[in-house]
Amino acid sequence: MTPASRSAAVPDAFVDQRQHPRVAVALPAFLMLGGRRYPVQIVDLSAGGAKVDCGTALVVAGATVTLNWGGAGAQATVRWREGRLAGLAFAAQLDPRDVADLARRSDALGARMRG
């Protein structure tokens, strides 16, 4: 399943409230919650938040988490959780250039895995 089709598979009650456009990505990351580190995959991303595939991580709506990717990360609040997916709202907006850089990193990882 591609990141775009995965994003479309879950209805999103917050779609009308978004202030920033989302970019479909497939990036490995870690979610820090309660002193524990859980592997996740960022499915889509914007300056204001992200959708992550968190598998079995014990993430519930309202939890405060840290999303780490590479050498950077962001504090966030879990807005919703449905199955394996969770929507995060960042405490401070990401710079749009950082979002673009992460989208390029996702594209490069995808190309590397295909070839």
C-alpha positions in Angstrom: 0.0 0.0 0.0 1.4 3.4 -0.9 1.5 6.3 1.6 -1.1 8.1 -0.5 -3.5 5.2 -0.5 -2.9 4.5 3.1 -3.7 8.2 3.9 -7.0 7.8 2.0 -7.9 4.6 3.7 -8.7 6.2 7.1 -11.4 8.9 7.3 -10.0 12.0 8.9 -12.4 14.1 11.0 -9.7 16.9 11.2 -9.3 17.4 7.4 -11.5 20.5 7.4 -9.5 22.0 10.3 -6.1 21.8 8.7 -4.1 25.0 8.2 -1.2 23.3 6.3 -1.2 21.0 3.2 -0.1 17.4 3.9 2.6 15.6 2.0 2.5 11.8 1.7 5.8 10.3 2.9 7.1 7.0 4.0 9.7 7.8 6.7 11.0 5.6 9.6 10.9 7.4 12.9 10.5 6.9 16.6 7.8 8.0 19.0 8.8 8.8 22.5 6.1 8.1 25.1 6.3 7.7 28.8 10.1 7.2 28.6 9.8 4.4 26.0 10.8 4.5 22.4 8.5 3.0 19.8 9.4 2.5 16.1 6.8 4.2 13.8 6.5 5.2 10.2 5.5 8.8 9.2 2.7 8.4 6.6 2.0 12.1 5.9 3.4 15.3 7.2 2.8 19.0 7.3 4.2 22.0 9.2 1.4 21.5 11.8 1.4 17.7 12.3 1.8 14.2 11.0 0.0 10.9 10.5 2.0 7.9 11.8 1.6 4.2 11.5 2.3 3.3 15.1 1.5 -0.4 15.1 1.3 -1.6 18.6 2.6 1.5 20.4 0.4 2.4 23.4 -0.7 5.7 22.0 -4.0 7.3 23.0 -5.7 10.5 22.0 -4.6 13.3 24.2 -1.1 11.9 25.0 1.9 14.2 24.7 4.7 12.5 22.6 7.9 13.3 20.8 8.3 12.3 17.2 11.9 11.8 16.3 13.2 11.4 12.7 16.9 11.3 11.9 18.6 13.9 14.1 15.6 16.0 14.6 12.1 15.8 16.1 9.0 17.6 17.5 6.8 17.6 20.5 3.2 16.7 19.6 -0.2 15.9 21.0 -2.0 12.8 19.7 -5.3 14.1 18.3 -6.8 10.7 17.2 -6.0 7.0 17.0 -7.7 4.5 14.7 -6.2 1.0 14.4 -2.5 1.3 13.6 -2.7 5.0 12.6 -2.5 8.1 14.8 -2.8 11.8 14.0 -0.3 14.2 15.7 -0.5 18.0 16.1 2.9 19.5 16.6 3.4 21.9 19.6 5.4 24.2 17.4 5.0 24.4 13.6 7.8 23.0 11.5 9.5 25.2 9.0 8.0 24.5 5.6 11.6 24.0 4.3 12.0 21.2 6.8 8.8 19.6 5.6 10.1 19.8 2.0 13.5 18.3 3.0 11.7 15.4 4.7 9.6 14.8 1.6 12.7 14.7 -0.5 14.3 12.3 2.0 11.2 10.0 1.7 11.5 10.1 -2.1 15.2 9.2 -1.9 14.6 6.3 0.5 11.8 5.0 -1.8 14.1 5.2 -4.8 16.9 3.5 -3.0 14.6 0.7 -1.8 13.3 0.1 -5.4 16.7 0.1 -7.0 
